[in-house]
Amino acid sequence: MAKAKRATKRTVAKRTKPLRRAYVSELVEKVYHAQIGTIRVRWKGKTIVLMTEPKYEGLVETAQLLSNPANREDIRAGLAEAEAGKFTEAELIED
């Protein structure tokens, strides 16, 4: 019986391999064309995250800003002031 199970597993793996590649390709296309911002998928027991490069760079920049305690406190203070209505609106100056 053990031999039959091994043969079945090999057959299943051969059949599903092209489907997995097609599925991954479809996910990459969705992320690339911004239909979905990020996608988390499970693969071999691990979670894989797919996202566009600009979204990744924004995530890294946010992590860097928040990793500095002084920056983190300035951001919190600024948010608190904005929520309390202590802000001045200004027009954006474009170069």
Contacts in CASP RR format, 6 or more apart in sequence:
PFRMAT RR
TARGET T0000
AUTHOR 0000-0000-0000
METHOD contacts of the structure
MODEL  1
MAKAKRATKRTVAKRTKPLRRAYVSELVEKVYHAQIGTIRVRWKGKTIVL
MTEPKYEGLVETAQLLSNPANREDIRAGLAEAEAGKFTEAELIED
27 39 0 8 1.000
27 41 0 8 1.000
27 50 0 8 1.000
28 50 0 8 1.000
30 36 0 8 1.000
30 39 0 8 1.000
31 37 0 8 1.000
31 38 0 8 1.000
31 39 0 8 1.000
31 50 0 8 1.000
31 51 0 8 1.000
31 52 0 8 1.000
32 52 0 8 1.000
34 52 0 8 1.000
37 51 0 8 1.000
37 52 0 8 1.000
37 55 0 8 1.000
38 49 0 8 1.000
38 50 0 8 1.000
38 51 0 8 1.000
38 55 0 8 1.000
39 49 0 8 1.000
39 50 0 8 1.000
39 51 0 8 1.000
40 47 0 8 1.000
40 48 0 8 1.000
40 49 0 8 1.000
40 50 0 8 1.000
41 47 0 8 1.000
41 48 0 8 1.000
41 50 0 8 1.000
42 48 0 8 1.000
51 59 0 8 1.000
65 71 0 8 1.000
65 72 0 8 1.000
65 75 0 8 1.000
66 72 0 8 1.000
66 75 0 8 1.000
81 87 0 8 1.000
END
